[in-house]
Amino acid sequence: MKMTRNTGNKMPEAYLNGLIPTLNFTGFMVNFLDDYARGFIEFAGSGDVTVLDLGCAYGVAAIPALEAGARVVASDLDQRHLDILAGRVDEKPRKNLQCVQGKLPDMDFAADSFDAILCSRVLHFLEGDDIDTATGKMFRWLKPGGRITLVCDTPYGIWRNVAPVFEANRKKGERWPGAVKDLSPYLPEGARGKPAKGPAFMNLLDVVLLKRICSEAGFVVQRSGFIDRSDLSGVGRMDGRENAGVDAIKPK
Ligand SMILES: C[S@@+](CC[C@H](N)C(=O)[O-])C[C@H]1O[C@@H](n2cnc3c(N)ncnc32)[C@H](O)[C@@H]1O
């Protein structure tokens, strides 16, 4: 049975301190921007640019990018997220907003469409080959000189129970060491034994993997690192590696 949440086109209530549940159980939109998303928004305010936010949820980055002055294409798997996002935008900036429902890696845009792309906390829901296909497409969608920003969940944050498996798989040389098909033994403390309401599959990533993904797609990495999400108090122990991020450029 497909589970849904009905919120009547309103953004759901925060679960904990800025964690807004998605309607399709693909985790939460984090309502506090990290440094990588902030860089994307700063770029959005840098001039006459068109930017794409993939897996935008209710617009935590897309709306500030719009307010910064960019033309924004906000895209998500779930049309309900896009409807809520559009309802949060005033009439005047809405003329610069296009909402596009689509699923990575199947969706497509024309080549050379965007000056920047943000894909924040989405890629870890995809199988490894699909991550490579999706980032290859992002490369094509960007104009030469365009920038990509990727942020993902790591095996050190809420999925920290996966860390030993990730490390062991990496030692064995596995290409996707954080790919976990049965998440039930690794659920965060407190969630075990309850009906599964999370994703069925996760492909947890880290800085090394994000850099490889970008390089193999043809990008030149500018900045990368772990992202400390200790701003999300109330979700358990944090060690400063909860997310990983990368900024990279498509060469001219
Ligand atoms: C964890 S939320 C991240 C939201 C926001 N980008 C952030 O960083 O907080 C994941 C979002 O990605 C969307 N999503 C999940 N899988 C997707 C896919 N294969 N293609 C496009 N969007 C996807 C979900 O619908 C959801 O809105």
The ligand as an SDF file (V2000), in Angstrom:
LIG
                    3D

 27 29  0  0  0  0  0  0  0  0999 V2000
   15.2890   14.6620    2.3740 C   0  0  0  0  0  0  0  0  0  0  0  0
   14.3180   15.7020    1.3300 S   0  0  0  0  0  0  0  0  0  0  0  0
   15.4810   17.0120    0.9890 C   0  0  0  0  0  0  0  0  0  0  0  0
   14.8110   18.3460    0.8480 C   0  0  0  0  0  0  0  0  0  0  0  0
   15.7540   19.5350    0.6950 C   0  0  0  0  0  0  0  0  0  0  0  0
   16.4310   19.5010   -0.5980 N   0  0  0  0  0  0  0  0  0  0  0  0
   16.7430   19.5890    1.8400 C   0  0  0  0  0  0  0  0  0  0  0  0
   17.9620   19.5600    1.5910 O   0  0  0  0  0  0  0  0  0  0  0  0
   16.3030   19.6790    3.0000 O   0  0  0  0  0  0  0  0  0  0  0  0
   14.3160   14.7840   -0.1970 C   0  0  0  0  0  0  0  0  0  0  0  0
   13.4540   15.4080   -1.2890 C   0  0  0  0  0  0  0  0  0  0  0  0
   13.8500   14.8160   -2.5330 O   0  0  0  0  0  0  0  0  0  0  0  0
   12.7250   14.3230   -3.2230 C   0  0  0  0  0  0  0  0  0  0  0  0
   13.1660   13.1140   -3.9390 N   0  0  0  0  0  0  0  0  0  0  0  0
   13.4090   11.8890   -3.4200 C   0  0  0  0  0  0  0  0  0  0  0  0
   13.8180   11.0430   -4.3810 N   0  0  0  0  0  0  0  0  0  0  0  0
   13.8230   11.7570   -5.5420 C   0  0  0  0  0  0  0  0  0  0  0  0
   14.1300   11.4420   -6.8950 C   0  0  0  0  0  0  0  0  0  0  0  0
   14.5120   10.1900   -7.2560 N   0  0  0  0  0  0  0  0  0  0  0  0
   14.0230   12.4050   -7.8230 N   0  0  0  0  0  0  0  0  0  0  0  0
   13.6340   13.6680   -7.4790 C   0  0  0  0  0  0  0  0  0  0  0  0
   13.3270   14.0200   -6.2090 N   0  0  0  0  0  0  0  0  0  0  0  0
   13.4240   13.0790   -5.2590 C   0  0  0  0  0  0  0  0  0  0  0  0
   11.6800   14.0470   -2.1670 C   0  0  0  0  0  0  0  0  0  0  0  0
   10.3680   14.0820   -2.6950 O   0  0  0  0  0  0  0  0  0  0  0  0
   11.9780   15.1430   -1.1370 C   0  0  0  0  0  0  0  0  0  0  0  0
   11.2410   16.3000   -1.4030 O   0  0  0  0  0  0  0  0  0  0  0  0
  1  2  1  0
  2  3  1  0
  2 10  1  0
  3  4  1  0
  4  5  1  0
  5  6  1  0
  5  7  1  0
  7  8  2  0
  7  9  1  0
 10 11  1  0
 11 12  1  0
 11 26  1  0
 12 13  1  0
 13 14  1  0
 13 24  1  0
 14 15  1  0
 14 23  1  0
 15 16  2  0
 16 17  1  0
 17 18  1  0
 17 23  2  0
 18 19  1  0
 18 20  2  0
 20 21  1  0
 21 22  2  0
 22 23  1  0
 24 25  1  0
 24 26  1  0
 26 27  1  0
M  CHG  2   2   1   9  -1
M  END
$$$$
